[in-house]
Amino acid sequence: MCGFTGFLGGNIFSDAGRVGQTLNLMAEKIIHRGPDSSGTWHDIKNQIAFAHRRLSIVDLSPAGHQPMFSVSGRYMIVFNGEIYNHLELRKELNFNWRGHSDTETLLAGFDVWGIEATIRRSIGMFAFAVWDNQEKTLTLGRDRIGEKPLYYGWHGERENTVFLFGSELKSLCSYPNFSKEIDRNSLTLFMRHAYIPAPYSIYKNIYKLPPASLLTVSLHNRKPAISRYWSGIDAALEGHKNSFSGTALEAVDALETLLKDAVSKQMMADVPLGAFLSGGIDSSTIVALMQAQSLRPVKTFSIGFNEENYDEAIYAAAVAKHLGTEHTELYVTPAQAMGIIPDLPNIYDEPFADSSQIPTFLVSKLARAHVTVSLSGDAGDELFGGYNRYSLTAKLWNKLSYIPQPIRKKIANLITKLSPQSWNKIASALYINGFTNIGDKLHKGAGVVVSRDIAELYMGLVSQWQNPSELVIGGNEPATFLKGNKPELSGLNDIEQMMVLDLLTYLPDDILTKVDRAAMAVSLESRVPFLDHRVVEFAWRLPLDYKLRDGQSKWILRQVLYRHVPQQLIDRPKMGFGVPIDSWLRIELRDWAENLLDSARLQQEGYFNPEPIRKKWEEHLSGSRNWQHQLWTILMFQAWLERQKI
């Protein structure tokens, strides 16, 4: 796991000393991604420059140092990530190897097969930049689902025009005279999603390379050419056409075999390795399969909160005890958790407002004190139907859609007349234990129950602010996979379409971004076995009935897990990985939030229409509504903007 940055073109190459100084400055900004060593390389004649920061995981020797040339001398690479099957690729390549790093394996593949053909053969998570000294082209690449980040864009004017690229925005921002002009259209996307989806970024003319993409650019052909070498859409559609034809038991066997292999490959490391463990289905499955293949206790990590509705540590401890892992847990006080908030704008680099970023950072910090690599159970929900929106839609939408919309509006109004806290008290009195924070869920459900169709329902479920273009001054919402550029998904039912859209958007741009930045902020490599693309493709071959069955989510994954962990340790309502932002905003964080949400300040800065923000803030403070998610998006932008000014 590493970080890299660089640039192509520009009059900076008239001064070799300035090139070296700039590379070092840009690399220093991402030292957290690679604290073990650094390297730079530049070619004045061809106007290309690379910088690399290394977190040594595989081949700790100087043979793994980057930037690295291929044996032929044609390719120079900076690479971030892991190729889990690189030893298998080496058997096909049969080179006289200098070391045993996967970077060297990739370069050998480029020499023999070419860049795209090598990437198609690779199982892994990665982002890279490659200079082709023969064709004089720069190629950027990103893994299939988007575990590793990569930003790029042309910057400057006339002779100062330069093509910048790197693992994080902060390295690009350190290029001389970088223009930090905020893209108000991207800001509207942030207000809707609480993240900025690829290919957009918070800055004008700077973009994220979409997952499963290769970008080629040169000084002779300055328009970036982007191609896809794999497609999540195709994986879903082809899997649906060629669905698994065996019995349910055979499907469970096949999934367990495939997951065991994926986990085994991702346990490859020359440094201490462990896993995040929440005690839920996904992380417990990964840890169980790790322990089944390990000769010593796997190191596992979880954090807990004293607030009852947010604490999963007790479940994690029970699973760890059963599996015999070496378990470490930390109970976090509100003060410790809130102490992270001032650092969030720097950790996440651009506005990001999934509040589970806080516990994710805390568990990463805990793990890093013991290991350098940690596996996680992310992506189980998207692949195996774990989100409540899937099961609730399957249960309720067909029934609700028969009720005339005006009547549904009246029902929604009745629901929101009671505060979330009041609904929670009613549920407690009636011993309704199916969901945690039922009041919040009822209020959110009331907002989408009036939807005209399933597409509108889904958009409502995944949106924070429903009309962000009215909130952001001068902003127009660009097209995304969810709005204006929805892919053709005919043949898939409503739930499967939701799952595809989550795979394309929410998973890479929220979940994987959250984990990457939190883990790398403490120099921890995080790996996601469910995102082995063979697992992804197999999951799409499974009939929906193998995922949602008899009102139960992730049915097939549960069957794998029950072979290793007793069912009674696992079966409980889905909790999520959050913190009580709602109550913190009313008490401990109230002054901080009030300062950022001050009406005069919002008006002076000129990004938001203050009126709807102030209305939600006042309703939240009164306890009549819980607007934590909507307010958190505003607060995270405001905190980020304040950091930019500093």
C-alpha positions as CSV (number, residue, x, y, z in Angstrom):
1,M,0.0,0.0,0.0
2,C,1.5,3.3,-1.0
3,G,0.8,6.7,-2.5
4,F,2.1,8.4,-5.6
5,T,1.8,11.7,-7.5
6,G,3.4,13.3,-10.5
7,F,3.0,15.6,-13.5
8,L,3.4,15.7,-17.3
9,G,4.3,18.8,-19.3
10,G,4.6,22.5,-18.3
11,N,7.5,25.0,-18.3
12,I,8.5,23.7,-14.9
13,F,10.8,21.2,-16.8
14,S,13.0,24.1,-17.9
15,D,14.4,23.9,-14.3
16,A,15.5,20.4,-13.2
17,G,16.0,21.5,-9.6
18,R,12.5,22.9,-9.4
19,V,11.1,19.6,-10.7
20,G,12.8,17.7,-8.0
21,Q,11.7,20.2,-5.3
22,T,8.1,20.1,-6.5
23,L,8.0,16.3,-6.5
24,N,9.4,16.1,-3.0
25,L,6.8,18.7,-1.8
26,M,3.9,16.8,-3.4
27,A,5.1,13.5,-2.1
28,E,5.5,14.9,1.4
29,K,1.8,15.7,1.5
30,I,1.0,11.9,1.3
31,I,3.7,10.6,3.6
32,H,1.0,8.9,5.7
33,R,0.2,6.6,2.7
34,G,3.9,5.5,2.6
35,P,6.0,6.3,5.7
36,D,8.7,3.7,5.0
37,S,10.5,5.2,2.1
38,S,10.2,7.5,-0.9
39,G,11.5,7.8,-4.4
40,T,11.3,10.3,-7.3
41,W,12.1,10.1,-11.0
42,H,11.8,12.6,-13.9
43,D,12.7,12.8,-17.5
44,I,13.4,16.4,-18.5
45,K,13.3,15.7,-22.3
46,N,9.9,13.9,-22.2
47,Q,8.6,16.2,-19.5
48,I,7.3,13.5,-17.2
49,A,7.9,13.2,-13.4
50,F,6.9,10.6,-10.7
51,A,7.0,10.6,-6.9
52,H,6.2,7.7,-4.7
53,R,5.7,7.0,-1.0
54,R,6.1,3.4,0.1
55,L,4.3,1.4,2.9
56,S,6.3,-1.8,2.7
57,I,4.0,-4.8,2.7
58,V,5.4,-7.4,0.2
59,D,9.2,-7.6,-0.4
60,L,10.6,-5.2,2.2
61,S,14.0,-5.1,0.5
62,P,15.3,-2.4,-1.8
63,A,14.2,-4.6,-4.7
64,G,10.6,-3.3,-4.1
65,H,11.6,0.3,-4.3
66,Q,9.6,2.7,-6.6
67,P,9.5,4.3,-9.1
68,M,10.5,1.1,-10.9
69,F,11.6,0.4,-14.4
70,S,10.7,-2.8,-16.3
71,V,13.5,-5.1,-17.4
72,S,13.2,-3.9,-21.0
73,G,13.5,-0.3,-19.9
74,R,10.2,0.6,-21.8
75,Y,8.0,1.1,-18.7
76,M,8.4,3.2,-15.6
77,I,5.7,2.7,-12.9
78,V,4.5,4.1,-9.6
79,F,2.0,1.7,-8.0
80,N,-0.4,1.7,-5.1
81,G,-2.1,-1.5,-3.9
82,E,-1.7,-5.3,-4.1
83,I,-1.8,-7.9,-6.9
84,Y,-3.0,-10.9,-4.9
85,N,-2.3,-13.5,-7.7
86,H,1.1,-12.1,-8.7
87,L,3.0,-15.3,-7.8
88,E,0.7,-17.2,-10.2
89,L,1.4,-14.7,-12.9
90,R,5.2,-15.1,-12.3
91,K,4.9,-18.8,-13.1
92,E,3.5,-17.8,-16.5
93,L,6.1,-15.1,-17.1
94,N,9.3,-17.0,-16.1
95,F,11.6,-14.0,-15.7
96,N,15.0,-13.7,-13.9
97,W,13.4,-11.9,-11.0
98,R,15.3,-9.3,-8.9
99,G,12.9,-9.5,-5.9
100,H,9.5,-10.8,-5.1
101,S,7.3,-7.6,-5.2
102,D,4.0,-7.5,-7.2
103,T,5.1,-4.3,-8.8
104,E,8.0,-6.1,-10.5
105,T,5.5,-8.8,-11.6
106,L,3.2,-6.2,-13.2
107,L,6.1,-4.6,-15.1
108,A,7.1,-8.0,-16.5
109,G,3.6,-8.5,-17.6
110,F,3.5,-5.2,-19.3
111,D,6.7,-6.1,-21.2
112,V,5.2,-9.5,-22.3
113,W,1.4,-8.9,-22.6
114,G,0.9,-5.2,-22.6
115,I,-0.7,-3.0,-19.9
116,E,-4.4,-3.9,-20.4
117,A,-3.9,-7.6,-20.9
118,T,-1.9,-7.8,-17.7
119,I,-4.5,-5.9,-15.7
120,R,-7.2,-8.2,-17.0
121,R,-5.2,-11.2,-15.6
122,S,-4.7,-9.5,-12.3
123,I,-6.7,-10.0,-9.1
124,G,-6.2,-7.1,-6.8
125,M,-6.8,-3.5,-5.6
126,F,-4.7,-0.9,-7.2
127,A,-4.0,2.5,-8.8
128,F,-1.0,3.2,-10.9
129,A,0.8,5.5,-13.3
130,V,2.9,4.1,-16.1
131,W,5.2,6.0,-18.5
132,D,5.7,4.2,-21.8
133,N,9.1,5.4,-23.0
134,Q,8.5,3.9,-26.5
135,E,5.1,5.5,-27.2
136,K,5.8,8.6,-25.0
137,T,2.4,8.1,-23.3
138,L,1.2,8.2,-19.7
139,T,-1.3,5.6,-18.6
140,L,-3.3,5.8,-15.4
141,G,-5.2,2.7,-14.1
142,R,-7.6,1.9,-11.3
143,D,-8.9,-1.4,-9.9
144,R,-12.2,-2.9,-10.9
145,I,-14.4,-1.7,-8.0
146,G,-12.5,1.4,-6.9
147,E,-10.7,0.4,-3.7
148,K,-7.7,2.7,-4.5
149,P,-8.1,6.4,-5.4
150,L,-6.7,8.3,-8.3
151,Y,-7.2,12.0,-9.2
152,Y,-6.1,13.7,-12.4
153,G,-6.6,16.8,-14.6
154,W,-5.0,19.5,-16.8
155,H,-4.1,22.6,-14.8
156,G,-2.9,26.1,-15.7
157,E,-2.7,28.1,-18.9
158,R,-0.6,28.3,-22.1
159,E,3.0,27.3,-21.4
160,N,2.2,26.6,-17.7
161,T,-0.3,23.9,-18.6
162,V,0.5,20.7,-16.8
163,F,-1.3,17.3,-16.4
164,L,-1.4,16.5,-12.6
165,F,-2.2,13.1,-11.1
166,G,-2.0,11.5,-7.7
167,S,-3.5,9.3,-5.0
168,E,-4.9,12.3,-3.0
169,L,-6.0,15.8,-3.8
170,K,-3.6,17.2,-1.2
171,S,-0.6,16.3,-3.3
172,L,-2.1,18.0,-6.4
173,C,-2.9,21.1,-4.3
174,S,0.8,21.5,-3.5
175,Y,1.8,22.0,-7.1
176,P,2.9,25.6,-7.6
177,N,0.0,28.0,-8.1
178,F,-2.7,25.3,-8.0
179,S,-6.1,26.8,-8.4
180,K,-8.5,25.7,-5.7
181,E,-11.6,26.8,-7.5
182,I,-14.6,25.0,-6.0
183,D,-16.9,23.3,-8.5
184,R,-20.4,24.3,-7.4
185,N,-21.9,21.5,-9.6
186,S,-19.9,18.9,-7.7
187,L,-21.1,20.6,-4.5
188,T,-24.7,19.8,-5.4
189,L,-23.7,16.2,-5.8
190,F,-22.1,16.3,-2.3
191,M,-25.3,17.7,-0.9
192,R,-27.3,14.8,-2.3
193,H,-25.0,11.9,-1.6
194,A,-22.7,13.1,1.3
195,Y,-19.8,12.2,-1.1
196,I,-18.8,13.4,-4.5
197,P,-19.2,10.6,-7.0
198,A,-16.6,9.8,-9.7
199,P,-15.6,11.3,-12.1
200,Y,-16.2,14.6,-10.3
201,S,-14.1,16.2,-7.6
202,I,-14.6,19.3,-5.5
203,Y,-12.2,21.3,-7.7
204,K,-12.9,22.5,-11.2
205,N,-11.0,20.6,-13.9
206,I,-9.8,17.9,-11.5
207,Y,-11.4,14.4,-11.8
208,K,-11.5,11.0,-10.3
209,L,-10.6,8.1,-12.6
210,P,-13.6,5.8,-12.6
211,P,-13.1,2.2,-11.3
212,A,-12.0,-0.4,-13.9
213,S,-10.6,2.3,-16.1
214,L,-7.4,3.0,-18.0
215,L,-6.6,6.6,-19.0
216,T,-4.0,7.4,-21.7
217,V,-2.7,10.9,-22.3
218,S,0.4,12.4,-23.9
219,L,1.8,15.8,-24.9
220,H,0.9,15.1,-28.5
221,N,-2.7,14.0,-27.6
222,R,-3.7,16.0,-24.6
223,K,-7.3,14.9,-24.5
224,P,-7.4,11.9,-22.0
225,A,-8.7,8.7,-23.6
226,I,-10.5,6.5,-21.1
227,S,-11.4,2.9,-21.7
228,R,-13.0,0.2,-19.4
229,Y,-11.3,-3.2,-19.0
230,W,-14.1,-4.6,-16.8
231,S,-17.7,-3.6,-16.1
232,G,-19.8,-4.1,-13.0
233,I,-22.8,-3.6,-15.2
234,D,-21.8,-6.4,-17.5
235,A,-20.9,-8.6,-14.5
236,A,-24.5,-8.2,-13.3
237,L,-26.2,-8.6,-16.6
238,E,-24.1,-11.6,-17.7
239,G,-24.4,-13.2,-14.3
240,H,-28.2,-12.8,-14.5
241,K,-28.3,-14.5,-18.0
242,N,-26.0,-17.3,-16.8
243,S,-27.3,-17.8,-13.3
244,F,-26.1,-20.6,-11.0
245,S,-27.9,-23.8,-11.9
246,G,-27.0,-26.0,-9.0
247,T,-28.8,-26.6,-5.7
248,A,-28.8,-24.1,-2.8
249,L,-26.3,-26.4,-1.0
250,E,-24.0,-26.5,-4.0
251,A,-24.2,-22.7,-4.2
252,V,-23.2,-22.4,-0.5
253,D,-20.3,-24.9,-1.1
254,A,-19.1,-22.9,-4.2
255,L,-19.3,-19.6,-2.4
256,E,-17.3,-20.9,0.6
257,T,-14.6,-22.3,-1.6
258,L,-14.3,-19.1,-3.6
259,L,-14.3,-16.9,-0.4
260,K,-11.6,-19.1,1.2
261,D,-9.4,-18.7,-1.8
262,A,-10.0,-14.9,-1.9
263,V,-9.2,-14.6,1.8
264,S,-6.1,-16.8,1.5
265,K,-4.7,-14.7,-1.3
266,Q,-5.4,-11.5,0.7
267,M,-3.5,-12.9,3.7
268,M,-0.3,-12.5,1.7
269,A,2.0,-10.1,3.6
270,D,5.6,-9.8,4.9
271,V,4.3,-7.8,7.9
272,P,1.8,-8.3,10.8
273,L,-1.8,-8.8,9.6
274,G,-5.2,-8.8,11.2
275,A,-8.9,-8.0,10.6
276,F,-11.7,-5.6,11.6
277,L,-14.4,-7.4,13.5
278,S,-17.8,-5.9,14.2
279,G,-19.5,-9.2,15.0
280,G,-21.9,-8.8,12.1
281,I,-22.3,-11.2,9.2
282,D,-19.7,-9.8,6.8
283,S,-16.7,-9.2,9.1
284,S,-17.4,-12.4,11.0
285,T,-17.4,-14.4,7.8
286,I,-14.0,-13.0,6.7
287,V,-12.5,-13.6,10.2
288,A,-13.9,-17.1,10.3
289,L,-12.3,-18.0,7.0
290,M,-9.0,-16.4,8.0
291,Q,-8.9,-18.3,11.2
292,A,-9.8,-21.6,9.4
293,Q,-6.6,-21.1,7.3
294,S,-4.3,-19.8,10.0
295,L,-2.0,-21.8,12.3
296,R,-2.0,-19.0,14.9
297,P,-4.8,-16.8,16.3
298,V,-5.8,-14.1,13.9
299,K,-5.5,-10.6,15.4
300,T,-9.0,-8.9,15.4
301,F,-10.0,-5.4,16.4
302,S,-13.3,-3.7,17.3
303,I,-14.3,-0.5,19.1
304,G,-17.3,0.0,21.3
305,F,-19.5,2.8,22.5
306,N,-21.3,3.1,25.8
307,E,-24.4,4.3,24.0
308,E,-26.6,1.1,23.7
309,N,-27.8,1.6,20.1
310,Y,-24.3,2.1,18.8
311,D,-22.4,-0.6,20.5
312,E,-21.5,-3.8,18.6
313,A,-18.3,-4.6,20.6
314,I,-20.1,-7.2,22.8
315,Y,-21.1,-9.2,19.7
316,A,-17.6,-8.9,18.2
317,A,-16.1,-10.2,21.5
318,A,-18.5,-13.2,21.5
319,V,-17.5,-14.1,17.9
320,A,-13.8,-13.6,18.6
321,K,-14.1,-15.9,21.7
322,H,-15.8,-18.7,19.7
323,L,-13.2,-18.5,16.8
324,G,-10.3,-18.2,19.2
325,T,-8.8,-15.0,17.8
326,E,-6.5,-12.6,19.5
327,H,-9.0,-9.9,20.1
328,T,-8.4,-6.3,21.0
329,E,-11.3,-3.9,21.7
330,L,-11.4,-0.2,22.8
331,Y,-14.4,1.5,24.3
332,V,-14.5,5.1,23.0
333,T,-15.8,8.0,25.0
334,P,-17.8,10.7,23.2
335,A,-14.9,13.1,23.9
336,Q,-12.4,10.7,22.1
337,A,-14.8,10.3,19.1
338,M,-15.5,14.0,18.8
339,G,-11.8,14.8,19.1
340,I,-11.4,13.3,15.6
341,I,-13.8,15.8,14.0
342,P,-11.3,18.7,13.5
343,D,-9.0,16.3,11.5
344,L,-11.7,15.0,9.2
345,P,-11.2,17.7,6.5
346,N,-7.5,16.9,6.2
347,I,-8.0,13.1,6.4
348,Y,-10.7,13.0,3.7
349,D,-9.1,15.7,1.5
350,E,-12.4,16.8,-0.1
351,P,-15.8,17.1,1.6
352,F,-17.0,13.7,2.9
353,A,-20.0,13.3,5.2
354,D,-20.6,9.7,6.1
355,S,-20.5,10.0,9.9
356,S,-19.2,6.4,10.3
357,Q,-15.9,7.9,9.1
358,I,-15.3,8.6,12.8
359,P,-15.5,5.0,14.1
360,T,-13.7,3.8,11.0
361,F,-10.7,6.0,11.7
362,L,-10.8,5.0,15.4
363,V,-10.7,1.2,14.7
364,S,-8.0,1.8,12.0
365,K,-5.9,3.6,14.6
366,L,-6.5,0.8,17.1
367,A,-5.5,-1.9,14.6
368,R,-2.4,0.0,13.4
369,A,-0.9,-0.2,16.9
370,H,-0.7,-4.0,16.4
371,V,-0.6,-4.7,12.6
372,T,0.2,-3.1,9.2
373,V,-2.5,-4.9,7.2
374,S,-6.2,-5.4,8.1
375,L,-8.9,-7.3,6.2
376,S,-12.5,-6.0,6.4
377,G,-16.0,-7.3,5.6
378,D,-17.0,-4.3,3.4
379,A,-19.1,-5.0,0.2
380,G,-21.1,-7.9,1.7
381,D,-24.2,-5.7,1.8
382,E,-24.0,-4.7,-1.9
383,L,-23.2,-8.2,-3.2
384,F,-25.5,-10.3,-1.0
385,G,-28.5,-8.0,-0.4
386,G,-27.8,-6.7,3.1
387,Y,-29.2,-3.2,3.2
388,N,-32.6,-2.6,4.8
389,R,-33.7,-0.8,1.7
390,Y,-33.5,-4.0,-0.3
391,S,-35.6,-6.1,2.1
392,L,-38.1,-3.3,2.9
393,T,-38.6,-2.6,-0.8
394,A,-39.1,-6.3,-1.5
395,K,-41.6,-6.5,1.4
396,L,-43.5,-3.2,1.1
397,W,-43.3,-1.5,-2.2
398,N,-45.7,-3.6,-4.2
399,K,-48.2,-3.1,-1.5
400,L,-47.6,0.6,-1.1
401,S,-47.7,1.3,-4.8
402,Y,-51.3,0.3,-4.9
403,I,-52.3,3.0,-2.4
404,P,-53.0,6.3,-4.2
405,Q,-50.3,8.8,-3.8
406,P,-52.5,11.5,-2.0
407,I,-53.3,8.9,0.7
408,R,-49.6,8.0,1.1
409,K,-48.8,11.7,1.6
410,K,-51.4,11.9,4.4
411,I,-49.8,8.8,6.0
412,A,-46.4,10.4,5.7
413,N,-47.6,13.6,7.3
414,L,-49.1,11.6,10.2
415,I,-45.8,9.8,10.8
416,T,-43.8,13.0,10.9
417,K,-46.1,14.7,13.4
418,L,-44.4,12.6,16.1
419,S,-40.7,13.2,16.7
420,P,-38.2,10.3,16.2
421,Q,-37.7,10.1,20.0
422,S,-41.5,9.7,20.5
423,W,-41.6,6.8,18.0
424,N,-38.6,5.2,19.7
425,K,-40.5,5.3,23.1
426,I,-43.6,3.8,21.5
427,A,-41.6,1.0,19.9
428,S,-39.9,0.3,23.2
429,A,-43.2,0.2,25.0
430,L,-44.6,-2.2,22.5
431,Y,-41.4,-4.3,22.6
432,I,-40.7,-3.8,18.9
433,N,-37.1,-4.9,18.5
434,G,-36.8,-5.4,14.8
435,F,-34.8,-2.2,14.1
436,T,-32.7,0.2,16.1
437,N,-33.6,3.9,16.0
438,I,-37.0,3.1,14.6
439,G,-38.1,6.7,14.8
440,D,-35.4,7.9,12.4
441,K,-36.2,5.1,10.0
442,L,-39.9,6.0,10.1
443,H,-39.2,9.7,9.4
444,K,-36.9,8.8,6.5
445,G,-39.5,6.3,5.2
446,A,-42.2,9.0,5.4
447,G,-40.0,11.1,3.0
448,V,-39.9,8.4,0.3
449,V,-43.3,6.6,0.8
450,V,-44.8,9.2,-1.6
451,S,-42.5,8.2,-4.5
452,R,-44.2,7.7,-7.9
453,D,-42.0,4.7,-8.9
454,I,-39.1,2.5,-7.7
455,A,-36.5,4.8,-9.3
456,E,-37.8,7.8,-7.3
457,L,-38.0,5.6,-4.2
458,Y,-34.4,4.6,-4.5
459,M,-33.2,8.2,-5.2
460,G,-35.1,9.3,-2.1
461,L,-33.5,6.6,0.0
462,V,-30.0,7.5,-1.0
463,S,-30.4,11.3,-1.0
464,Q,-29.6,13.6,1.9
465,W,-30.9,16.8,0.4
466,Q,-33.7,16.1,-2.1
467,N,-33.2,19.3,-4.1
468,P,-29.6,20.3,-3.9
469,S,-29.6,22.6,-6.8
470,E,-32.0,24.9,-4.9
471,L,-29.6,24.7,-1.9
472,V,-26.3,25.4,-3.6
473,I,-26.1,28.9,-5.1
474,G,-25.1,28.7,-8.7
475,G,-24.9,25.0,-8.7
476,N,-26.5,22.6,-11.2
477,E,-26.5,18.9,-10.5
478,P,-24.5,17.0,-13.1
479,A,-25.5,13.6,-14.6
480,T,-24.6,10.5,-12.6
481,F,-25.5,6.8,-12.8
482,L,-28.4,7.7,-10.5
483,K,-29.7,10.7,-12.3
484,G,-29.4,11.6,-16.0
485,N,-27.0,8.8,-16.9
486,K,-28.6,5.7,-15.6
487,P,-27.2,2.5,-17.2
488,E,-29.4,0.1,-19.2
489,L,-30.3,-2.6,-16.7
490,S,-33.2,-4.3,-18.4
491,G,-33.6,-7.9,-17.3
492,L,-32.9,-7.1,-13.7
493,N,-35.7,-6.7,-11.2
494,D,-36.1,-3.6,-9.0
495,I,-34.0,-4.9,-6.1
496,E,-31.2,-6.1,-8.4
497,Q,-31.1,-2.7,-10.1
498,M,-30.7,-1.0,-6.7
499,M,-27.8,-3.4,-5.9
500,V,-26.1,-2.6,-9.2
501,L,-26.4,1.1,-8.6
502,D,-25.0,0.7,-5.1
503,L,-22.1,-1.3,-6.6
504,L,-21.3,1.5,-9.0
505,T,-21.8,4.5,-6.8
506,Y,-22.3,4.1,-3.0
507,L,-19.7,1.3,-2.6
508,P,-16.7,3.0,-4.3
509,D,-17.5,6.6,-3.6
510,D,-18.6,6.3,0.0
511,I,-17.7,3.0,1.6
512,L,-14.3,2.4,0.0
513,T,-13.4,6.0,0.1
514,K,-14.2,6.1,3.8
515,V,-12.1,3.0,4.6
516,D,-9.1,4.0,2.4
517,R,-8.7,7.5,3.8
518,A,-9.2,6.4,7.4
519,A,-6.8,3.5,7.2
520,M,-4.1,5.3,5.2
521,A,-4.3,8.3,7.5
522,V,-2.6,6.0,10.1
523,S,-0.5,4.1,7.5
524,L,-2.7,0.9,7.7
525,E,-3.3,-1.2,4.6
526,S,-7.0,-2.3,4.4
527,R,-8.0,-5.2,2.2
528,V,-11.5,-6.3,1.1
529,P,-11.8,-10.0,0.2
530,F,-15.4,-9.7,-1.0
531,L,-14.1,-7.5,-3.8
532,D,-12.0,-10.2,-5.4
533,H,-13.7,-9.8,-8.8
534,R,-14.3,-13.5,-9.0
535,V,-16.5,-13.2,-5.9
536,V,-18.3,-10.2,-7.4
537,E,-19.0,-12.1,-10.6
538,F,-20.1,-15.2,-8.8
539,A,-22.5,-13.2,-6.5
540,W,-24.2,-11.9,-9.6
541,R,-24.8,-15.4,-10.9
542,L,-26.8,-16.2,-7.7
543,P,-30.6,-15.9,-7.9
544,L,-32.0,-13.1,-5.8
545,D,-33.7,-15.8,-3.7
546,Y,-30.3,-17.0,-2.5
547,K,-29.7,-13.5,-1.1
548,L,-33.2,-12.4,0.2
549,R,-35.1,-15.4,1.5
550,D,-38.1,-15.6,3.8
551,G,-37.6,-12.0,4.9
552,Q,-33.9,-12.7,5.7
553,S,-31.1,-10.8,4.1
554,K,-27.7,-12.3,2.9
555,W,-29.1,-15.8,3.2
556,I,-26.3,-17.6,1.4
557,L,-23.6,-15.7,3.2
558,R,-25.2,-16.6,6.5
559,Q,-25.1,-20.3,5.5
560,V,-21.4,-20.1,5.0
561,L,-20.9,-18.3,8.3
562,Y,-23.1,-20.8,10.3
563,R,-20.6,-23.5,9.4
564,H,-18.1,-21.7,11.5
565,V,-20.0,-19.6,14.1
566,P,-23.2,-20.6,15.9
567,Q,-26.3,-18.9,14.5
568,Q,-27.4,-17.4,17.8
569,L,-24.2,-15.3,17.9
570,I,-25.0,-13.7,14.6
571,D,-28.8,-13.3,14.2
572,R,-29.8,-9.9,15.4
573,P,-31.1,-6.6,13.9
574,K,-28.7,-4.8,11.5
575,M,-27.1,-1.9,13.4
576,G,-24.7,-0.2,11.1
577,F,-21.4,1.4,12.1
578,G,-22.2,4.8,13.4
579,V,-22.0,7.4,16.2
580,P,-24.7,9.4,17.9
581,I,-24.2,12.5,15.8
582,D,-27.9,13.5,16.4
583,S,-27.5,14.0,20.1
584,W,-23.9,15.3,19.9
585,L,-25.2,18.2,17.7
586,R,-27.8,19.1,20.3
587,I,-25.3,19.2,23.2
588,E,-21.5,18.7,22.9
589,L,-21.1,19.9,19.3
590,R,-23.8,22.6,19.5
591,D,-21.4,25.6,19.7
592,W,-19.1,24.2,17.0
593,A,-22.1,23.6,14.7
594,E,-23.7,26.9,15.4
595,N,-20.6,28.8,14.4
596,L,-20.4,26.9,11.1
597,L,-24.1,27.2,10.4
598,D,-24.3,30.9,11.3
599,S,-26.7,32.6,8.8
600,A,-24.5,35.7,8.3
601,R,-21.5,33.4,7.7
602,L,-23.3,31.2,5.2
603,Q,-24.5,34.3,3.3
604,Q,-21.1,35.9,3.2
605,E,-19.4,32.8,2.0
606,G,-22.0,32.5,-0.8
607,Y,-22.2,28.8,-1.4
608,F,-25.5,28.0,0.3
609,N,-29.0,29.4,0.7
610,P,-29.1,29.8,4.5
611,E,-32.9,29.6,5.0
612,P,-33.4,25.8,4.6
613,I,-30.3,25.1,6.5
614,R,-31.3,27.2,9.5
615,K,-34.8,25.7,9.4
616,K,-33.4,22.2,9.7
617,W,-31.0,23.3,12.4
618,E,-33.7,24.8,14.5
619,E,-35.9,21.7,14.1
620,H,-33.1,19.5,15.0
621,L,-32.2,21.5,18.2
622,S,-35.8,21.4,19.3
623,G,-35.9,17.6,18.9
624,S,-39.0,17.7,16.7
625,R,-37.0,16.2,13.8
626,N,-33.7,14.4,13.4
627,W,-31.8,16.1,10.6
628,Q,-28.3,14.8,11.5
629,H,-27.5,13.5,8.0
630,Q,-28.5,16.6,6.2
631,L,-26.8,18.9,8.7
632,W,-23.6,16.7,8.7
633,T,-23.2,17.3,5.0
634,I,-23.3,21.0,5.5
635,L,-21.0,20.9,8.5
636,M,-18.4,18.7,6.8
637,F,-18.3,21.1,3.8
638,Q,-18.1,24.1,6.1
639,A,-15.3,22.5,8.2
640,W,-13.5,21.6,5.0
641,L,-13.9,25.2,3.6
642,E,-12.5,26.6,6.8
643,R,-9.5,24.3,6.5
644,Q,-8.9,25.5,2.9
645,K,-8.8,29.1,4.1
646,I,-6.2,28.2,6.7
